[in-house]
Amino acid sequence: MGIIAISMSSIENFISVRFQDDGVGIPEDMDLPKIKSLGIKLINNLVVKQLKGNLRICRNPGTEIIFSFRIS
């Protein structure tokens, strides 16, 4: 059985959201900007384009997706 962790934090005018699992992870040879996954495209469009935030995907054992954005 796998583990999924979701956390959210607020520092000054920034919100940071972190999703992490202990699955097999994203392969090193996968080019993240070219992923055709609907989920990754939705997250990228929302965070980067609409919220003008930052998106980081880490390939640890498992996968970790962290996004942050400024709140007004």
CHARMM-style PDB file with segment names, atoms N, HN, CA, C and O in Angstrom:
ATOM      1  N   MET     1       0.835  -1.170   0.000  1.00  0.00      PROA
ATOM      2  CA  MET     1       0.000   0.000   0.000  1.00  0.00      PROA
ATOM      3  C   MET     1       0.885   1.240   0.000  1.00  0.00      PROA
ATOM      4  O   MET     1       1.839   1.320   0.774  1.00  0.00      PROA
ATOM      5  N   GLY     2       0.580   2.208  -0.861  1.00  0.00      PROA
ATOM      6  HN  GLY     2      -0.195   2.144  -1.490  1.00  0.00      PROA
ATOM      7  CA  GLY     2       1.386   3.408  -0.992  1.00  0.00      PROA
ATOM      8  C   GLY     2       0.955   4.512  -0.049  1.00  0.00      PROA
ATOM      9  O   GLY     2      -0.106   4.459   0.573  1.00  0.00      PROA
ATOM     10  N   ILE     3       1.807   5.505   0.035  1.00  0.00      PROA
ATOM     11  HN  ILE     3       2.669   5.548  -0.470  1.00  0.00      PROA
ATOM     12  CA  ILE     3       1.548   6.658   0.894  1.00  0.00      PROA
ATOM     13  C   ILE     3       1.501   7.915   0.026  1.00  0.00      PROA
ATOM     14  O   ILE     3       2.350   8.113  -0.843  1.00  0.00      PROA
ATOM     15  N   ILE     4       0.503   8.757   0.274  1.00  0.00      PROA
ATOM     16  HN  ILE     4      -0.186   8.596   0.980  1.00  0.00      PROA
ATOM     17  CA  ILE     4       0.385  10.055  -0.384  1.00  0.00      PROA
ATOM     18  C   ILE     4       0.320  11.100   0.715  1.00  0.00      PROA
ATOM     19  O   ILE     4      -0.461  10.968   1.657  1.00  0.00      PROA
ATOM     20  N   ALA     5       1.137  12.137   0.599  1.00  0.00      PROA
ATOM     21  HN  ALA     5       1.772  12.245  -0.167  1.00  0.00      PROA
ATOM     22  CA  ALA     5       1.140  13.224   1.581  1.00  0.00      PROA
ATOM     23  C   ALA     5       0.851  14.533   0.861  1.00  0.00      PROA
ATOM     24  O   ALA     5       1.418  14.809  -0.197  1.00  0.00      PROA
ATOM     25  N   ILE     6      -0.026  15.329   1.435  1.00  0.00      PROA
ATOM     26  HN  ILE     6      -0.487  15.105   2.294  1.00  0.00      PROA
ATOM     27  CA  ILE     6      -0.359  16.643   0.891  1.00  0.00      PROA
ATOM     28  C   ILE     6      -0.226  17.647   2.023  1.00  0.00      PROA
ATOM     29  O   ILE     6      -0.780  17.458   3.106  1.00  0.00      PROA
ATOM     30  N   SER     7       0.513  18.714   1.759  1.00  0.00      PROA
ATOM     31  HN  SER     7       0.963  18.867   0.879  1.00  0.00      PROA
ATOM     32  CA  SER     7       0.653  19.752   2.784  1.00  0.00      PROA
ATOM     33  C   SER     7       0.588  21.122   2.128  1.00  0.00      PROA
ATOM     34  O   SER     7       0.861  21.281   0.938  1.00  0.00      PROA
ATOM     35  N   MET     8       0.221  22.097   2.932  1.00  0.00      PROA
ATOM     36  HN  MET     8      -0.001  21.969   3.898  1.00  0.00      PROA
ATOM     37  CA  MET     8       0.107  23.467   2.449  1.00  0.00      PROA
ATOM     38  C   MET     8       0.646  24.380   3.533  1.00  0.00      PROA
ATOM     39  O   MET     8       0.391  24.173   4.719  1.00  0.00      PROA
ATOM     40  N   SER     9       1.403  25.405   3.112  1.00  0.00      PROA
ATOM     41  HN  SER     9       1.611  25.573   2.149  1.00  0.00      PROA
ATOM     42  CA  SER     9       1.925  26.355   4.089  1.00  0.00      PROA
ATOM     43  C   SER     9       1.815  27.766   3.522  1.00  0.00      PROA
ATOM     44  O   SER     9       1.724  27.977   2.313  1.00  0.00      PROA
ATOM     45  N   SER    10       1.827  28.708   4.437  1.00  0.00      PROA
ATOM     46  HN  SER    10       1.901  28.536   5.420  1.00  0.00      PROA
ATOM     47  CA  SER    10       1.745  30.112   4.066  1.00  0.00      PROA
ATOM     48  C   SER    10       2.865  30.865   4.769  1.00  0.00      PROA
ATOM     49  O   SER    10       3.002  30.795   5.990  1.00  0.00      PROA
ATOM     50  N   ILE    11       3.661  31.581   3.993  1.00  0.00      PROA
ATOM     51  HN  ILE    11       3.550  31.638   3.001  1.00  0.00      PROA
ATOM     52  CA  ILE    11       4.734  32.418   4.535  1.00  0.00      PROA
ATOM     53  C   ILE    11       4.571  33.791   3.905  1.00  0.00      PROA
ATOM     54  O   ILE    11       4.667  33.953   2.689  1.00  0.00      PROA
ATOM     55  N   GLU    12       4.324  34.766   4.750  1.00  0.00      PROA
ATOM     56  HN  GLU    12       4.246  34.635   5.739  1.00  0.00      PROA
ATOM     57  CA  GLU    12       4.072  36.141   4.315  1.00  0.00      PROA
ATOM     58  C   GLU    12       2.996  36.137   3.239  1.00  0.00      PROA
ATOM     59  O   GLU    12       1.860  35.761   3.529  1.00  0.00      PROA
ATOM     60  N   ASN    13       3.305  36.539   2.010  1.00  0.00      PROA
ATOM     61  HN  ASN    13       4.227  36.845   1.774  1.00  0.00      PROA
ATOM     62  CA  ASN    13       2.305  36.614   0.939  1.00  0.00      PROA
ATOM     63  C   ASN    13       2.393  35.456  -0.041  1.00  0.00      PROA
ATOM     64  O   ASN    13       1.940  35.580  -1.179  1.00  0.00      PROA
ATOM     65  N   PHE    14       2.970  34.323   0.379  1.00  0.00      PROA
ATOM     66  HN  PHE    14       3.338  34.222   1.304  1.00  0.00      PROA
ATOM     67  CA  PHE    14       3.115  33.182  -0.507  1.00  0.00      PROA
ATOM     68  C   PHE    14       2.409  31.960   0.062  1.00  0.00      PROA
ATOM     69  O   PHE    14       2.434  31.711   1.267  1.00  0.00      PROA
ATOM     70  N   ILE    15       1.789  31.215  -0.820  1.00  0.00      PROA
ATOM     71  HN  ILE    15       1.769  31.418  -1.799  1.00  0.00      PROA
ATOM     72  CA  ILE    15       1.193  29.915  -0.491  1.00  0.00      PROA
ATOM     73  C   ILE    15       2.038  28.857  -1.185  1.00  0.00      PROA
ATOM     74  O   ILE    15       2.412  29.021  -2.346  1.00  0.00      PROA
ATOM     75  N   SER    16       2.335  27.788  -0.488  1.00  0.00      PROA
ATOM     76  HN  SER    16       2.032  27.655   0.455  1.00  0.00      PROA
ATOM     77  CA  SER    16       3.078  26.667  -1.052  1.00  0.00      PROA
ATOM     78  C   SER    16       2.284  25.385  -0.801  1.00  0.00      PROA
ATOM     79  O   SER    16       1.845  25.123   0.319  1.00  0.00      PROA
ATOM     80  N   VAL    17       2.106  24.595  -1.856  1.00  0.00      PROA
ATOM     81  HN  VAL    17       2.462  24.808  -2.766  1.00  0.00      PROA
ATOM     82  CA  VAL    17       1.380  23.332  -1.763  1.00  0.00      PROA
ATOM     83  C   VAL    17       2.317  22.219  -2.214  1.00  0.00      PROA
ATOM     84  O   VAL    17       2.995  22.341  -3.234  1.00  0.00      PROA
ATOM     85  N   ARG    18       2.349  21.126  -1.439  1.00  0.00      PROA
ATOM     86  HN  ARG    18       1.798  21.028  -0.610  1.00  0.00      PROA
ATOM     87  CA  ARG    18       3.266  20.016  -1.726  1.00  0.00      PROA
ATOM     88  C   ARG    18       2.489  18.704  -1.765  1.00  0.00      PROA
ATOM     89  O   ARG    18       1.755  18.371  -0.834  1.00  0.00      PROA
ATOM     90  N   PHE    19       2.665  17.969  -2.859  1.00  0.00      PROA
ATOM     91  HN  PHE    19       3.261  18.239  -3.615  1.00  0.00      PROA
ATOM     92  CA  PHE    19       2.098  16.635  -3.027  1.00  0.00      PROA
ATOM     93  C   PHE    19       3.273  15.670  -3.129  1.00  0.00      PROA
ATOM     94  O   PHE    19       4.213  15.919  -3.884  1.00  0.00      PROA
ATOM     95  N   GLN    20       3.231  14.585  -2.387  1.00  0.00      PROA
ATOM     96  HN  GLN    20       2.468  14.383  -1.774  1.00  0.00      PROA
ATOM     97  CA  GLN    20       4.335  13.617  -2.419  1.00  0.00      PROA
ATOM     98  C   GLN    20       3.773  12.209  -2.303  1.00  0.00      PROA
ATOM     99  O   GLN    20       2.825  11.964  -1.558  1.00  0.00      PROA
ATOM    100  N   ASP    21       4.373  11.282  -3.053  1.00  0.00      PROA
ATOM    101  HN  ASP    21       5.143  11.481  -3.659  1.00  0.00      PROA
ATOM    102  CA  ASP    21       4.008   9.879  -2.905  1.00  0.00      PROA
ATOM    103  C   ASP    21       5.268   9.030  -2.855  1.00  0.00      PROA
ATOM    104  O   ASP    21       6.365   9.518  -3.128  1.00  0.00      PROA
ATOM    105  N   ASP    22       5.108   7.770  -2.509  1.00  0.00      PROA
ATOM    106  HN  ASP    22       4.216   7.374  -2.288  1.00  0.00      PROA
ATOM    107  CA  ASP    22       6.267   6.875  -2.413  1.00  0.00      PROA
ATOM    108  C   ASP    22       6.255   5.826  -3.522  1.00  0.00      PROA
ATOM    109  O   ASP    22       6.764   4.718  -3.353  1.00  0.00      PROA
ATOM    110  N   GLY    23       5.663   6.197  -4.662  1.00  0.00      PROA
ATOM    111  HN  GLY    23       5.250   7.097  -4.799  1.00  0.00      PROA
ATOM    112  CA  GLY    23       5.578   5.274  -5.793  1.00  0.00      PROA
ATOM    113  C   GLY    23       6.900   5.136  -6.534  1.00  0.00      PROA
ATOM    114  O   GLY    23       7.966   5.446  -6.003  1.00  0.00      PROA
ATOM    115  N   VAL    24       6.808   4.664  -7.770  1.00  0.00      PROA
ATOM    116  HN  VAL    24       5.942   4.412  -8.202  1.00  0.00      PROA
ATOM    117  CA  VAL    24       8.005   4.404  -8.574  1.00  0.00      PROA
ATOM    118  C   VAL    24       8.670   5.683  -9.073  1.00  0.00      PROA
ATOM    119  O   VAL    24       9.834   5.652  -9.473  1.00  0.00      PROA
ATOM    120  N   GLY    25       7.958   6.800  -9.057  1.00  0.00      PROA
ATOM    121  HN  GLY    25       7.012   6.826  -8.732  1.00  0.00      PROA
ATOM    122  CA  GLY    25       8.537   8.067  -9.474  1.00  0.00      PROA
ATOM    123  C   GLY    25       8.470   8.283 -10.972  1.00  0.00      PROA
ATOM    124  O   GLY    25       8.056   7.401 -11.724  1.00  0.00      PROA
ATOM    125  N   ILE    26       8.877   9.454 -11.391  1.00  0.00      PROA
ATOM    126  HN  ILE    26       9.213  10.171 -10.780  1.00  0.00      PROA
ATOM    127  CA  ILE    26       8.915   9.818 -12.802  1.00  0.00      PROA
ATOM    128  C   ILE    26      10.286   9.431 -13.341  1.00  0.00      PROA
ATOM    129  O   ILE    26      11.301   9.798 -12.748  1.00  0.00      PROA
ATOM    130  N   PRO    27      10.340   8.697 -14.454  1.00  0.00      PROA
ATOM    131  CA  PRO    27      11.634   8.279 -15.002  1.00  0.00      PROA
ATOM    132  C   PRO    27      12.537   9.472 -15.323  1.00  0.00      PROA
ATOM    133  O   PRO    27      12.062  10.517 -15.767  1.00  0.00      PROA
ATOM    134  N   GLU    28      13.840   9.306 -15.095  1.00  0.00      PROA
ATOM    135  HN  GLU    28      14.226   8.457 -14.735  1.00  0.00      PROA
ATOM    136  CA  GLU    28      14.817  10.366 -15.344  1.00  0.00      PROA
ATOM    137  C   GLU    28      14.851  10.812 -16.801  1.00  0.00      PROA
ATOM    138  O   GLU    28      15.150  11.973 -17.084  1.00  0.00      PROA
ATOM    139  N   ASP    29      14.550   9.907 -17.729  1.00  0.00      PROA
ATOM    140  HN  ASP    29      14.308   8.964 -17.499  1.00  0.00      PROA
ATOM    141  CA  ASP    29      14.635  10.252 -19.148  1.00  0.00      PROA
ATOM    142  C   ASP    29      13.373  10.934 -19.672  1.00  0.00      PROA
ATOM    143  O   ASP    29      13.307  11.274 -20.853  1.00  0.00      PROA
ATOM    144  N   MET    30      12.378  11.139 -18.821  1.00  0.00      PROA
ATOM    145  HN  MET    30      12.432  10.863 -17.862  1.00  0.00      PROA
ATOM    146  CA  MET    30      11.145  11.783 -19.252  1.00  0.00      PROA
ATOM    147  C   MET    30      11.341  13.303 -19.247  1.00  0.00      PROA
ATOM    148  O   MET    30      11.762  13.879 -18.244  1.00  0.00      PROA
ATOM    149  N   ASP    31      11.031  13.941 -20.373  1.00  0.00      PROA
ATOM    150  HN  ASP    31      10.688  13.474 -21.187  1.00  0.00      PROA
ATOM    151  CA  ASP    31      11.167  15.385 -20.526  1.00  0.00      PROA
ATOM    152  C   ASP    31       9.894  16.045 -20.001  1.00  0.00      PROA
ATOM    153  O   ASP    31       8.859  16.021 -20.667  1.00  0.00      PROA
ATOM    154  N   LEU    32       9.970  16.633 -18.808  1.00  0.00      PROA
ATOM    155  HN  LEU    32      10.810  16.652 -18.266  1.00  0.00      PROA
ATOM    156  CA  LEU    32       8.776  17.148 -18.136  1.00  0.00      PROA
ATOM    157  C   LEU    32       7.975  18.158 -18.948  1.00  0.00      PROA
ATOM    158  O   LEU    32       6.747  18.072 -18.946  1.00  0.00      PROA
ATOM    159  N   PRO    33       8.598  19.114 -19.647  1.00  0.00      PROA
ATOM    160  CA  PRO    33       7.784  20.056 -20.427  1.00  0.00      PROA
ATOM    161  C   PRO    33       7.001  19.378 -21.563  1.00  0.00      PROA
ATOM    162  O   PRO    33       6.030  19.946 -22.063  1.00  0.00      PROA
ATOM    163  N   LYS    34       7.408  18.189 -21.966  1.00  0.00      PROA
ATOM    164  HN  LYS    34       8.197  17.728 -21.560  1.00  0.00      PROA
ATOM    165  CA  LYS    34       6.738  17.515 -23.081  1.00  0.00      PROA
ATOM    166  C   LYS    34       5.772  16.417 -22.632  1.00  0.00      PROA
ATOM    167  O   LYS    34       5.234  15.693 -23.469  1.00  0.00      PROA
ATOM    168  N   ILE    35       5.546  16.286 -21.327  1.00  0.00      PROA
ATOM    169  HN  ILE    35       5.983  16.874 -20.647  1.00  0.00      PROA
ATOM    170  CA  ILE    35       4.613  15.270 -20.819  1.00  0.00      PROA
ATOM    171  C   ILE    35       3.211  15.582 -21.322  1.00  0.00      PROA
ATOM    172  O   ILE    35       2.768  16.729 -21.268  1.00  0.00      PROA
ATOM    173  N   LYS    36       2.521  14.571 -21.807  1.00  0.00      PROA
ATOM    174  HN  LYS    36       2.881  13.639 -21.852  1.00  0.00      PROA
ATOM    175  CA  LYS    36       1.184  14.760 -22.344  1.00  0.00      PROA
ATOM    176  C   LYS    36       0.094  14.475 -21.318  1.00  0.00      PROA
ATOM    177  O   LYS    36      -1.088  14.450 -21.660  1.00  0.00      PROA
ATOM    178  N   SER    37       0.477  14.262 -20.075  1.00  0.00      PROA
ATOM    179  HN  SER    37       1.437  14.282 -19.796  1.00  0.00      PROA
ATOM    180  CA  SER    37      -0.472  13.978 -19.009  1.00  0.00      PROA
ATOM    181  C   SER    37      -1.400  15.176 -18.784  1.00  0.00      PROA
ATOM    182  O   SER    37      -0.935  16.306 -18.634  1.00  0.00      PROA
ATOM    183  N   LEU    38      -2.688  14.928 -18.763  1.00  0.00      PROA
ATOM    184  HN  LEU    38      -3.066  14.010 -18.885  1.00  0.00      PROA
ATOM    185  CA  LEU    38      -3.651  15.993 -18.544  1.00  0.00      PROA
ATOM    186  C   LEU    38      -3.444  16.639 -17.180  1.00  0.00      PROA
ATOM    187  O   LEU    38      -3.555  17.859 -17.054  1.00  0.00      PROA
ATOM    188  N   GLY    39      -3.144  15.841 -16.159  1.00  0.00      PROA
ATOM    189  HN  GLY    39      -3.054  14.850 -16.261  1.00  0.00      PROA
ATOM    190  CA  GLY    39      -2.935  16.376 -14.815  1.00  0.00      PROA
ATOM    191  C   GLY    39      -1.781  17.359 -14.761  1.00  0.00      PROA
ATOM    192  O   GLY    39      -1.912  18.440 -14.187  1.00  0.00      PROA
ATOM    193  N   ILE    40      -0.648  16.993 -15.353  1.00  0.00      PROA
ATOM    194  HN  ILE    40      -0.542  16.114 -15.818  1.00  0.00      PROA
ATOM    195  CA  ILE    40       0.524  17.888 -15.359  1.00  0.00      PROA
ATOM    196  C   ILE    40       0.212  19.152 -16.152  1.00  0.00      PROA
ATOM    197  O   ILE    40       0.603  20.246 -15.743  1.00  0.00      PROA
ATOM    198  N   LYS    41      -0.482  19.020 -17.272  1.00  0.00      PROA
ATOM    199  HN  LYS    41      -0.799  18.132 -17.604  1.00  0.00      PROA
ATOM    200  CA  LYS    41      -0.841  20.196 -18.075  1.00  0.00      PROA
ATOM    201  C   LYS    41      -1.756  21.133 -17.288  1.00  0.00      PROA
ATOM    202  O   LYS    41      -1.576  22.351 -17.329  1.00  0.00      PROA
ATOM    203  N   LEU    42      -2.736  20.576 -16.573  1.00  0.00      PROA
ATOM    204  HN  LEU    42      -2.882  19.587 -16.540  1.00  0.00      PROA
ATOM    205  CA  LEU    42      -3.650  21.403 -15.786  1.00  0.00      PROA
ATOM    206  C   LEU    42      -2.922  22.142 -14.672  1.00  0.00      PROA
ATOM    207  O   LEU    42      -3.142  23.334 -14.458  1.00  0.00      PROA
ATOM    208  N   ILE    43      -2.049  21.424 -13.960  1.00  0.00      PROA
ATOM    209  HN  ILE    43      -1.870  20.456 -14.134  1.00  0.00      PROA
ATOM    210  CA  ILE    43      -1.283  22.050 -12.885  1.00  0.00      PROA
ATOM    211  C   ILE    43      -0.398  23.158 -13.445  1.00  0.00      PROA
ATOM    212  O   ILE    43      -0.348  24.255 -12.889  1.00  0.00      PROA
ATOM    213  N   ASN    44       0.300  22.876 -14.541  1.00  0.00      PROA
ATOM    214  HN  ASN    44       0.260  21.985 -14.993  1.00  0.00      PROA
ATOM    215  CA  ASN    44       1.181  23.875 -15.148  1.00  0.00      PROA
ATOM    216  C   ASN    44       0.390  25.108 -15.586  1.00  0.00      PROA
ATOM    217  O   ASN    44       0.800  26.235 -15.310  1.00  0.00      PROA
ATOM    218  N   ASN    45      -0.738  24.903 -16.265  1.00  0.00      PROA
ATOM    219  HN  ASN    45      -1.071  23.987 -16.490  1.00  0.00      PROA
ATOM    220  CA  ASN    45      -1.534  26.040 -16.728  1.00  0.00      PROA
ATOM    221  C   ASN    45      -2.070  26.866 -15.565  1.00  0.00      PROA
ATOM    222  O   ASN    45      -2.041  28.095 -15.617  1.00  0.00      PROA
ATOM    223  N   LEU    46      -2.553  26.213 -14.530  1.00  0.00      PROA
ATOM    224  HN  LEU    46      -2.577  25.215 -14.488  1.00  0.00      PROA
ATOM    225  CA  LEU    46      -3.096  26.939 -13.389  1.00  0.00      PROA
ATOM    226  C   LEU    46      -2.007  27.689 -12.634  1.00  0.00      PROA
ATOM    227  O   LEU    46      -2.117  28.893 -12.403  1.00  0.00      PROA
ATOM    228  N   VAL    47      -0.957  26.971 -12.252  1.00  0.00      PROA
ATOM    229  HN  VAL    47      -0.868  25.993 -12.439  1.00  0.00      PROA
ATOM    230  CA  VAL    47       0.072  27.568 -11.394  1.00  0.00      PROA
ATOM    231  C   VAL    47       0.932  28.572 -12.145  1.00  0.00      PROA
ATOM    232  O   VAL    47       1.070  29.714 -11.706  1.00  0.00      PROA
ATOM    233  N   VAL    48       1.507  28.172 -13.258  1.00  0.00      PROA
ATOM    234  HN  VAL    48       1.396  27.244 -13.614  1.00  0.00      PROA
ATOM    235  CA  VAL    48       2.482  29.011 -13.954  1.00  0.00      PROA
ATOM    236  C   VAL    48       1.802  30.116 -14.762  1.00  0.00      PROA
ATOM    237  O   VAL    48       2.188  31.281 -14.668  1.00  0.00      PROA
ATOM    238  N   LYS    49       0.808  29.760 -15.545  1.00  0.00      PROA
ATOM    239  HN  LYS    49       0.495  28.813 -15.622  1.00  0.00      PROA
ATOM    240  CA  LYS    49       0.219  30.751 -16.443  1.00  0.00      PROA
ATOM    241  C   LYS    49      -0.816  31.639 -15.761  1.00  0.00      PROA
ATOM    242  O   LYS    49      -0.801  32.856 -15.945  1.00  0.00      PROA
ATOM    243  N   GLN    50      -1.719  31.044 -14.969  1.00  0.00      PROA
ATOM    244  HN  GLN    50      -1.732  30.055 -14.819  1.00  0.00      PROA
ATOM    245  CA  GLN    50      -2.784  31.852 -14.377  1.00  0.00      PROA
ATOM    246  C   GLN    50      -2.374  32.523 -13.070  1.00  0.00      PROA
ATOM    247  O   GLN    50      -2.666  33.701 -12.862  1.00  0.00      PROA
ATOM    248  N   LEU    51      -1.702  31.785 -12.188  1.00  0.00      PROA
ATOM    249  HN  LEU    51      -1.465  30.829 -12.357  1.00  0.00      PROA
ATOM    250  CA  LEU    51      -1.324  32.350 -10.895  1.00  0.00      PROA
ATOM    251  C   LEU    51       0.054  32.997 -10.905  1.00  0.00      PROA
ATOM    252  O   LEU    51       0.465  33.597  -9.912  1.00  0.00      PROA
ATOM    253  N   LYS    52       0.779  32.879 -12.029  1.00  0.00      PROA
ATOM    254  HN  LYS    52       0.446  32.391 -12.836  1.00  0.00      PROA
ATOM    255  CA  LYS    52       2.145  33.416 -12.152  1.00  0.00      PROA
ATOM    256  C   LYS    52       3.048  32.879 -11.043  1.00  0.00      PROA
ATOM    257  O   LYS    52       3.864  33.606 -10.477  1.00  0.00      PROA
ATOM    258  N   GLY    53       2.884  31.594 -10.748  1.00  0.00      PROA
ATOM    259  HN  GLY    53       2.221  31.003 -11.208  1.00  0.00      PROA
ATOM    260  CA  GLY    53       3.643  30.966  -9.676  1.00  0.00      PROA
ATOM    261  C   GLY    53       4.774  30.101 -10.185  1.00  0.00      PROA
ATOM    262  O   GLY    53       5.144  30.158 -11.358  1.00  0.00      PROA
ATOM    263  N   ASN    54       5.321  29.293  -9.281  1.00  0.00      PROA
ATOM    264  HN  ASN    54       5.021  29.247  -8.329  1.00  0.00      PROA
ATOM    265  CA  ASN    54       6.428  28.391  -9.592  1.00  0.00      PROA
ATOM    266  C   ASN    54       5.971  26.954  -9.399  1.00  0.00      PROA
ATOM    267  O   ASN    54       5.197  26.649  -8.491  1.00  0.00      PROA
ATOM    268  N   LEU    55       6.461  26.082 -10.263  1.00  0.00      PROA
ATOM    269  HN  LEU    55       7.090  26.331 -11.000  1.00  0.00      PROA
ATOM    270  CA  LEU    55       6.157  24.661 -10.198  1.00  0.00      PROA
ATOM    271  C   LEU    55       7.462  23.894 -10.204  1.00  0.00      PROA
ATOM    272  O   LEU    55       8.324  24.134 -11.050  1.00  0.00      PROA
ATOM    273  N   ARG    56       7.614  22.969  -9.264  1.00  0.00      PROA
ATOM    274  HN  ARG    56       6.914  22.774  -8.577  1.00  0.00      PROA
ATOM    275  CA  ARG    56       8.822  22.146  -9.200  1.00  0.00      PROA
ATOM    276  C   ARG    56       8.411  20.696  -9.026  1.00  0.00      PROA
ATOM    277  O   ARG    56       7.588  20.371  -8.171  1.00  0.00      PROA
ATOM    278  N   ILE    57       8.985  19.835  -9.837  1.00  0.00      PROA
ATOM    279  HN  ILE    57       9.654  20.099 -10.532  1.00  0.00      PROA
ATOM    280  CA  ILE    57       8.728  18.401  -9.748  1.00  0.00      PROA
ATOM    281  C   ILE    57      10.042  17.717  -9.412  1.00  0.00      PROA
ATOM    282  O   ILE    57      11.019  17.838 -10.151  1.00  0.00      PROA
ATOM    283  N   CYS    58      10.064  16.994  -8.291  1.00  0.00      PROA
ATOM    284  HN  CYS    58       9.270  16.895  -7.691  1.00  0.00      PROA
ATOM    285  CA  CYS    58      11.273  16.315  -7.833  1.00  0.00      PROA
ATOM    286  C   CYS    58      11.116  14.820  -8.044  1.00  0.00      PROA
ATOM    287  O   CYS    58      10.051  14.248  -7.815  1.00  0.00      PROA
ATOM    288  N   ARG    59      12.187  14.209  -8.479  1.00  0.00      PROA
ATOM    289  HN  ARG    59      13.053  14.674  -8.665  1.00  0.00      PROA
ATOM    290  CA  ARG    59      12.200  12.769  -8.722  1.00  0.00      PROA
ATOM    291  C   ARG    59      12.997  12.088  -7.628  1.00  0.00      PROA
ATOM    292  O   ARG    59      14.105  11.606  -7.863  1.00  0.00      PROA
ATOM    293  N   ASN    60      12.451  12.052  -6.474  1.00  0.00      PROA
ATOM    294  HN  ASN    60      11.550  12.444  -6.283  1.00  0.00      PROA
ATOM    295  CA  ASN    60      13.060  11.332  -5.358  1.00  0.00      PROA
ATOM    296  C   ASN    60      12.586   9.887  -5.477  1.00  0.00      PROA
ATOM    297  O   ASN    60      11.958   9.529  -6.473  1.00  0.00      PROA
ATOM    298  N   PRO    61      12.867   9.075  -4.507  1.00  0.00      PROA
ATOM    299  CA  PRO    61      12.078   7.837  -4.486  1.00  0.00      PROA
ATOM    300  C   PRO    61      10.628   8.289  -4.362  1.00  0.00      PROA
ATOM    301  O   PRO    61      10.243   8.885  -3.356  1.00  0.00      PROA
ATOM    302  N   GLY    62       9.842   8.012  -5.365  1.00  0.00      PROA
ATOM    303  HN  GLY    62      10.155   7.528  -6.182  1.00  0.00      PROA
ATOM    304  CA  GLY    62       8.491   8.552  -5.444  1.00  0.00      PROA
ATOM    305  C   GLY    62       8.523   9.843  -6.237  1.00  0.00      PROA
ATOM    306  O   GLY    62       9.507  10.141  -6.913  1.00  0.00      PROA
ATOM    307  N   THR    63       7.453  10.603  -6.155  1.00  0.00      PROA
ATOM    308  HN  THR    63       6.653  10.360  -5.605  1.00  0.00      PROA
ATOM    309  CA  THR    63       7.357  11.868  -6.866  1.00  0.00      PROA
ATOM    310  C   THR    63       6.921  12.945  -5.882  1.00  0.00      PROA
ATOM    311  O   THR    63       6.094  12.707  -5.002  1.00  0.00      PROA
ATOM    312  N   GLU    64       7.489  14.128  -6.045  1.00  0.00      PROA
ATOM    313  HN  GLU    64       8.161  14.322  -6.760  1.00  0.00      PROA
ATOM    314  CA  GLU    64       7.111  15.260  -5.216  1.00  0.00      PROA
ATOM    315  C   GLU    64       6.838  16.449  -6.137  1.00  0.00      PROA
ATOM    316  O   GLU    64       7.687  16.822  -6.947  1.00  0.00      PROA
ATOM    317  N   ILE    65       5.673  17.027  -6.011  1.00  0.00      PROA
ATOM    318  HN  ILE    65       4.983  16.723  -5.354  1.00  0.00      PROA
ATOM    319  CA  ILE    65       5.296  18.197  -6.801  1.00  0.00      PROA
ATOM    320  C   ILE    65       5.049  19.336  -5.815  1.00  0.00      PROA
ATOM    321  O   ILE    65       4.242  19.215  -4.893  1.00  0.00      PROA
ATOM    322  N   ILE    66       5.754  20.437  -6.027  1.00  0.00      PROA
ATOM    323  HN  ILE    66       6.409  20.535  -6.776  1.00  0.00      PROA
ATOM    324  CA  ILE    66       5.617  21.600  -5.152  1.00  0.00      PROA
ATOM    325  C   ILE    66       5.279  22.803  -6.025  1.00  0.00      PROA
ATOM    326  O   ILE    66       5.968  23.088  -7.005  1.00  0.00      PROA
ATOM    327  N   PHE    67       4.228  23.490  -5.662  1.00  0.00      PROA
ATOM    328  HN  PHE    67       3.669  23.259  -4.867  1.00  0.00      PROA
ATOM    329  CA  PHE    67       3.964  24.740  -6.355  1.00  0.00      PROA
ATOM    330  C   PHE    67       3.685  25.847  -5.352  1.00  0.00      PROA
ATOM    331  O   PHE    67       3.130  25.623  -4.276  1.00  0.00      PROA
ATOM    332  N   SER    68       4.086  27.036  -5.740  1.00  0.00      PROA
ATOM    333  HN  SER    68       4.536  27.218  -6.614  1.00  0.00      PROA
ATOM    334  CA  SER    68       3.894  28.192  -4.863  1.00  0.00      PROA
ATOM    335  C   SER    68       3.461  29.389  -5.699  1.00  0.00      PROA
ATOM    336  O   SER    68       3.777  29.493  -6.884  1.00  0.00      PROA
ATOM    337  N   PHE    69       2.744  30.270  -5.059  1.00  0.00      PROA
ATOM    338  HN  PHE    69       2.488  30.185  -4.096  1.00  0.00      PROA
ATOM    339  CA  PHE    69       2.260  31.455  -5.731  1.00  0.00      PROA
ATOM    340  C   PHE    69       2.008  32.568  -4.718  1.00  0.00      PROA
ATOM    341  O   PHE    69       1.809  32.306  -3.531  1.00  0.00      PROA
ATOM    342  N   ARG    70       2.019  33.790  -5.189  1.00  0.00      PROA
ATOM    343  HN  ARG    70       2.181  34.003  -6.152  1.00  0.00      PROA
ATOM    344  CA  ARG    70       1.818  34.974  -4.344  1.00  0.00      PROA
ATOM    345  C   ARG    70       0.317  35.210  -4.193  1.00  0.00      PROA
ATOM    346  O   ARG    70      -0.455  35.060  -5.140  1.00  0.00      PROA
ATOM    347  N   ILE    71      -0.069  35.583  -2.979  1.00  0.00      PROA
ATOM    348  HN  ILE    71       0.558  35.705  -2.209  1.00  0.00      PROA
ATOM    349  CA  ILE    71      -1.451  36.003  -2.759  1.00  0.00      PROA
ATOM    350  C   ILE    71      -1.448  37.501  -2.514  1.00  0.00      PROA
ATOM    351  O   ILE    71      -0.485  38.049  -1.976  1.00  0.00      PROA
ATOM    352  N   SER    72      -2.528  38.161  -2.911  1.00  0.00      PROA
ATOM    353  HN  SER    72      -3.310  37.715  -3.347  1.00  0.00      PROA
ATOM    354  CA  SER    72      -2.572  39.624  -2.758  1.00  0.00      PROA
ATOM    355  C   SER    72      -3.244  40.004  -1.471  1.00  0.00      PROA
ATOM    356  OT1 SER    72      -3.374  41.190  -1.169  1.00  0.00      PROA
TER     357      SER     72
END
